Amino acid sequence: MSDLLAAAQTGGHDAFGALVTPHLRALHLYRYRMPGSYSDADEALQDTFVRVWRSFGMFEGGAPCCTGCTASRPPPV
């Protein structure tokens, strides 16, 4: 896991994918409950992963990887 984190923090797309893929279903369902439609959930989840990707270099390892995925809120519909 630490190798994946290090690779993702230095821009490794495959490593980032390997870290987030196991959580996709749960995060999609979480996002679906907010806007209430699958297409809005898809868009919100994509926006979330873009934000997580952009800030992943600042991740210090003290919290679960996907804390930022559930902490961010989708834009209002």
N, C-alpha and C positions, 0 to 999 in steps of 0.2 A: 504494500500500500504506500509506503513512504517513497518508493521509486516512482510510482504513478504520480503522487503529489508533486514531487520534484520536477518530473517531466512536464506535467501540466502547467506548473508555475513558470516554466521557461518557454511556454508556447507550444507544447506538444498537444496537437489536436486529438490524436489517437488516445493519449493518456487521459485527457479531459473527458473524452467520450466514454472511456472505460470506467471512469469514476462516476459519471452521472447516469449512464445507461441503466444500471440496476434500480435506479430510483424513478425512472420515467413514468411508469404506470401510476405509482402512488402520487407523484407530483401532478400528473395530468388530472387525476380524479380530484385532488385537492383544488386545483385551479378551476375545474369544471364547476365545483360547488359555488364559487364566487360569482362569475358572470352568468352561469346557467346555460351556456351553449358550448358545444364542442369546438366550433370554429373560434369563438372568443377565448376559450381555454387554450387552444393551440397557439393562438397569437400571444396570449399572456405568458405562456410557458416559454415560447421562443424569446420574447423580450426578457424574461427572467434569466434564461441561460446566457443571453448576450451580456446582460449586466454582470452575471457571475463570472463569465469568461474574462471580461474586462478588468474585474477587480481580483481575479484569482491570484495574481502575483503578490497581493497583500495578505493572503491567507497565511496565518501563523501556525495552524495545526492544533489550536487549543479547543476548537469546537468541531462538531460533526461537519463534514464537507458540505452538505446540502442545507445547512442552517440558513444561508443566504437565499436559498431557493424558496423557502416557505416564509421568510421574513419580509420579502419584498411583496408589494401589492400591485395588482394589475392596474392599468389606467382605467379611469371611469368609463363606462360604456355610454 
